[in-house]
Amino acid sequence: RDQLKKCLASFNVGTGIHYPVPLHLQRAYRALGYRQDDLPVSERVAAQILSLPMYPQIKSEQQQQVAERISSFVSERAESAVSLRSR
């Protein structure tokens, strides 16, 4: 996620990380008694999710550019991984 965030930022595409700490581990919910590893899927996903631009005024062209940047990023990483494996 961090590499994708940097890549998109280099193209002036803003991103965010809205819940870097899963809800069940946040101070506001401490009284519920959850601890680290109680909800492993939530914890794993909180470390992976990246929020993309989404707002009513975003234009179709902007959406397309974001999608193309992400697709290109993923393709380059996949090609790199294949190249490393074939050595």
TITIKOL-438765 format. One record per residue: residue number from 1; residue in one letter; y, x, z of N, C-alpha, C, O in turn. Coordinates in Angstrom, 3 decimals, always signed. Example, Ala and Ser with C-alpha at 12.3 -4.5 7.8 and 13.67 -1.06 7.14 Angstrom:
1 A -5.690 +13.190 +7.800 -4.500 +12.300 +7.800 -3.300 +13.200 +7.800 -3.319 +14.236 +8.465
2 S -2.250 +12.850 +7.080 -1.060 +13.670 +7.140 +0.030 +12.900 +7.870 +1.138 +13.409 +8.039
***
This chain:
1 R -1.182 +0.815 +0.000 +0.000 +0.000 +0.000 +1.252 +0.863 +0.000 +2.230 +0.541 -0.674
2 D +1.226 +1.949 +0.746 +2.419 +2.795 +0.809 +2.747 +3.414 -0.541 +3.914 +3.517 -0.918
3 Q +1.715 +3.823 -1.266 +1.953 +4.409 -2.590 +2.473 +3.355 -3.571 +3.365 +3.640 -4.371
4 L +1.927 +2.159 -3.514 +2.415 +1.082 -4.380 +3.847 +0.732 -4.020 +4.670 +0.506 -4.907
5 K +4.155 +0.684 -2.745 +5.517 +0.389 -2.274 +6.504 +1.421 -2.835 +7.579 +1.062 -3.314
6 K +6.130 +2.699 -2.772 +6.992 +3.765 -3.310 +7.144 +3.642 -4.817 +8.240 +3.798 -5.354
7 C +6.035 +3.359 -5.496 +6.070 +3.206 -6.946 +7.024 +2.085 -7.344 +7.872 +2.269 -8.217
8 L +6.887 +0.932 -6.711 +7.747 -0.198 -7.047 +9.204 +0.097 -6.697 +10.109 -0.296 -7.432
9 A +9.434 +0.784 -5.585 +10.803 +1.140 -5.196 +11.447 +2.040 -6.247 +12.650 +1.946 -6.489
10 S +10.655 +2.909 -6.872 +11.197 +3.796 -7.905 +11.687 +3.011 -9.125 +12.460 +3.532 -9.929
11 F +11.240 +1.763 -9.262 +11.693 +0.878 -10.330 +12.637 -0.198 -9.788 +12.868 -1.222 -10.430
12 N +13.173 +0.055 -8.598 +14.106 -0.878 -7.940 +13.484 -2.252 -7.677 +14.164 -3.275 -7.751
13 V +12.203 -2.260 -7.372 +11.516 -3.490 -7.000 +11.348 -3.463 -5.488 +10.628 -2.621 -4.952
14 G +12.004 -4.372 -4.813 +11.917 -4.428 -3.365 +10.613 -5.065 -2.914 +10.122 -6.012 -3.530
15 T +10.067 -4.543 -1.847 +8.852 -5.094 -1.238 +9.078 -5.155 +0.267 +10.092 -4.672 +0.773
16 G +8.150 -5.736 +0.958 +8.267 -5.802 +2.404 +6.907 -5.809 +3.061 +5.883 -6.046 +2.421
17 I +6.923 -5.547 +4.342 +5.716 -5.656 +5.158 +6.092 -6.604 +6.284 +6.729 -6.206 +7.260
18 H +5.695 -7.856 +6.141 +6.169 -8.882 +7.062 +5.453 -8.895 +8.407 +6.062 -9.227 +9.424
19 Y +4.201 -8.547 +8.428 +3.454 -8.553 +9.693 +2.680 -7.248 +9.840 +1.456 -7.241 +9.710
20 P +3.380 -6.137 +10.112 +2.675 -4.867 +10.275 +1.748 -4.889 +11.491 +0.764 -4.151 +11.547
21 V +2.068 -5.730 +12.448 +1.210 -5.936 +13.617 +0.669 -7.355 +13.502 +1.450 -8.302 +13.411
22 P -0.652 -7.524 +13.504 -1.211 -8.871 +13.382 -0.693 -9.775 +14.508 -0.420 -9.318 +15.618
23 L -0.571 -11.031 +14.203 +0.004 -11.976 +15.168 -0.692 -11.943 +16.523 -0.029 -11.980 +17.559
24 H -2.004 -11.874 +16.528 -2.723 -11.928 +17.801 -2.474 -10.707 +18.683 -2.800 -10.725 +19.870
25 L -1.895 -9.638 +18.110 -1.587 -8.449 +18.897 -0.099 -8.320 +19.216 +0.322 -7.353 +19.852
26 Q +0.682 -9.281 +18.780 +2.120 -9.237 +19.061 +2.411 -9.687 +20.485 +1.678 -10.486 +21.067
27 R +3.471 -9.168 +21.016 +3.873 -9.455 +22.394 +3.993 -10.949 +22.683 +3.605 -11.410 +23.756
28 A +4.523 -11.691 +21.738 +4.739 -13.128 +21.936 +3.429 -13.887 +22.173 +3.433 -14.968 +22.762
29 Y +2.323 -13.325 +21.720 +1.030 -13.996 +21.852 +0.114 -13.313 +22.869 -1.069 -13.641 +22.954
30 R +0.644 -12.383 +23.625 -0.156 -11.627 +24.586 -0.900 -12.527 +25.572 -2.020 -12.217 +25.978
31 A -0.277 -13.633 +25.952 -0.884 -14.547 +26.929 -2.197 -15.150 +26.432 -2.984 -15.654 +27.234
32 L -2.443 -15.106 +25.136 -3.694 -15.638 +24.595 -4.884 -14.725 +24.910 -6.038 -15.138 +24.794
33 G -4.599 -13.501 +25.302 -5.654 -12.601 +25.745 -6.391 -11.827 +24.674 -7.408 -11.200 +24.970
34 Y -5.920 -11.848 +23.450 -6.590 -11.092 +22.393 -6.346 -9.600 +22.565 -5.301 -9.173 +23.058
35 R -7.328 -8.827 +22.150 -7.231 -7.372 +22.214 -7.548 -6.780 +20.846 -8.054 -7.458 +19.951
36 Q -7.236 -5.503 +20.714 -7.568 -4.771 +19.496 -9.049 -4.965 +19.183 -9.887 -4.908 +20.083
37 D -9.369 -5.191 +17.929 -10.727 -5.388 +17.404 -11.288 -6.787 +17.629 -12.416 -7.058 +17.217
38 D -10.533 -7.693 +18.274 -11.011 -9.070 +18.434 -11.017 -9.822 +17.105 -11.890 -10.657 +16.869
39 L -10.059 -9.534 +16.246 -9.966 -10.181 +14.927 -9.872 -9.082 +13.863 -8.790 -8.828 +13.332
40 P -10.980 -8.439 +13.554 -10.955 -7.268 +12.668 -10.450 -7.550 +11.261 -9.807 -6.690 +10.657
41 V -10.720 -8.711 +10.737 -10.237 -9.019 +9.379 -8.712 -9.094 +9.388 -8.058 -8.523 +8.514
42 S -8.150 -9.785 +10.357 -6.684 -9.874 +10.468 -6.063 -8.497 +10.635 -5.021 -8.203 +10.049
43 E -6.694 -7.669 +11.424 -6.168 -6.326 +11.666 -6.233 -5.466 +10.406 -5.304 -4.717 +10.105
44 R -7.341 -5.582 +9.673 -7.477 -4.813 +8.432 -6.458 -5.278 +7.392 -5.808 -4.465 +6.735
45 V -6.333 -6.579 +7.256 -5.419 -7.127 +6.257 -3.965 -6.795 +6.599 -3.166 -6.516 +5.705
46 A -3.622 -6.823 +7.878 -2.249 -6.493 +8.288 -1.874 -5.076 +7.865 -0.703 -4.790 +7.615
47 A -2.850 -4.205 +7.787 -2.595 -2.823 +7.379 -2.556 -2.650 +5.861 -2.207 -1.577 +5.369
48 Q -2.914 -3.703 +5.115 -3.010 -3.587 +3.662 -2.005 -4.428 +2.887 -1.627 -4.065 +1.773
49 I -1.573 -5.533 +3.453 -0.747 -6.484 +2.706 +0.647 -5.937 +2.426 +1.274 -5.302 +3.275
50 L +1.106 -6.200 +1.222 +2.460 -5.849 +0.798 +3.098 -7.109 +0.226 +2.537 -7.740 -0.670
51 S +4.247 -7.470 +0.733 +4.942 -8.661 +0.239 +5.765 -8.293 -0.991 +6.542 -7.339 -0.977
52 L +5.580 -9.062 -2.035 +6.275 -8.836 -3.305 +7.481 -9.752 -3.411 +7.590 -10.729 -2.671
53 P +8.396 -9.437 -4.339 +9.573 -10.293 -4.501 +9.167 -11.731 -4.836 +8.381 -11.976 -5.751
54 M +9.713 -12.652 -4.085 +9.423 -14.066 -4.315 +10.607 -14.870 -3.775 +10.834 -14.934 -2.567
55 Y +11.336 -15.466 -4.672 +12.482 -16.275 -4.295 +12.807 -17.209 -5.457 +12.423 -16.932 -6.593
56 P +13.500 -18.298 -5.194 +13.716 -19.317 -6.236 +14.433 -18.809 -7.483 +14.203 -19.326 -8.576
57 Q +15.290 -17.816 -7.340 +16.086 -17.355 -8.486 +15.404 -16.262 -9.310 +15.967 -15.816 -10.310
58 I +14.230 -15.830 -8.926 +13.583 -14.759 -9.696 +13.253 -15.287 -11.094 +12.710 -16.379 -11.262
59 K +13.596 -14.483 -12.071 +13.405 -14.881 -13.467 +12.006 -14.506 -13.941 +11.368 -13.604 -13.399
60 S +11.552 -15.214 -14.954 +10.231 -14.941 -15.531 +10.107 -13.489 -15.970 +9.059 -12.869 -15.788
61 E +11.178 -12.947 -16.548 +11.154 -11.558 -17.006 +10.962 -10.599 -15.826 +10.245 -9.605 -15.933
62 Q +11.606 -10.910 -14.712 +11.456 -10.070 -13.524 +10.034 -10.160 -12.974 +9.451 -9.154 -12.568
63 Q +9.491 -11.352 -12.965 +8.107 -11.527 -12.513 +7.167 -10.707 -13.397 +6.256 -10.040 -12.905
64 Q +7.399 -10.766 -14.689 +6.565 -10.033 -15.638 +6.675 -8.527 -15.399 +5.667 -7.821 -15.434
65 Q +7.888 -8.033 -15.158 +8.073 -6.601 -14.903 +7.323 -6.157 -13.651 +6.682 -5.107 -13.649
66 V +7.402 -6.946 -12.596 +6.685 -6.615 -11.356 +5.185 -6.587 -11.632 +4.494 -5.653 -11.224
67 A +4.687 -7.593 -12.314 +3.248 -7.654 -12.626 +2.825 -6.454 -13.474 +1.760 -5.882 -13.242
68 E +3.633 -6.072 -14.441 +3.305 -4.935 -15.302 +3.309 -3.633 -14.517 +2.448 -2.780 -14.733
69 R +4.261 -3.469 -13.611 +4.319 -2.253 -12.780 +3.075 -2.151 -11.900 +2.492 -1.076 -11.762
70 I +2.678 -3.258 -11.315 +1.495 -3.257 -10.455 +0.247 -2.973 -11.281 -0.601 -2.177 -10.876
71 S +0.135 -3.613 -12.423 -1.017 -3.400 -13.302 -1.104 -1.944 -13.733 -2.186 -1.358 -13.735
72 S +0.011 -1.369 -14.092 +0.049 +0.034 -14.504 -0.358 +0.949 -13.349 -1.123 +1.894 -13.541
73 F +0.147 +0.669 -12.165 -0.190 +1.451 -10.977 -1.692 +1.411 -10.720 -2.318 +2.447 -10.499
74 V -2.259 +0.227 -10.749 -3.696 +0.061 -10.487 -4.515 +0.755 -11.573 -5.506 +1.419 -11.268
75 S -4.118 +0.609 -12.823 -4.853 +1.246 -13.931 -4.842 +2.763 -13.803 -5.868 +3.416 -13.994
76 E -3.685 +3.318 -13.481 -3.576 +4.776 -13.328 -4.465 +5.274 -12.201 -5.109 +6.315 -12.332
77 R -4.506 +4.547 -11.106 -5.352 +4.946 -9.964 -6.827 +4.832 -10.327 -7.630 +5.679 -9.936
78 A -7.185 +3.801 -11.066 -8.582 +3.625 -11.464 -8.999 +4.746 -12.412 -10.085 +5.309 -12.272
79 E -8.144 +5.068 -13.370 -8.445 +6.153 -14.311 -8.586 +7.475 -13.576 -9.466 +8.277 -13.888
80 S -7.727 +7.696 -12.613 -7.777 +8.922 -11.821 -9.075 +9.007 -11.024 -9.684 +10.072 -10.931
81 A -9.492 +7.889 -10.454 -10.733 +7.854 -9.668 -11.940 +8.136 -10.578 -12.843 +8.882 -10.199
82 V -11.950 +7.548 -11.755 -13.057 +7.769 -12.706 -13.083 +9.233 -13.120 -14.150 +9.841 -13.215
83 S -11.916 +9.790 -13.363 -11.821 +11.191 -13.771 -12.362 +12.121 -12.686 -13.049 +13.098 -12.984
84 L -12.054 +11.818 -11.447 -12.543 +12.639 -10.330 -14.061 +12.542 -10.199 -14.725 +13.539 -9.915
85 R -14.609 +11.352 -10.403 -16.052 +11.157 -10.280 -16.834 +11.861 -11.371 -17.965 +12.294 -11.150
86 S -16.238 +11.977 -12.544 -16.976 +12.560 -13.681 -16.933 +14.086 -13.681 -17.502 +14.719 -14.570
87 R -16.279 +14.670 -12.716 -16.231 +16.142 -12.663 -17.479 +16.722 -12.105 -17.597 +17.942 -11.995
***
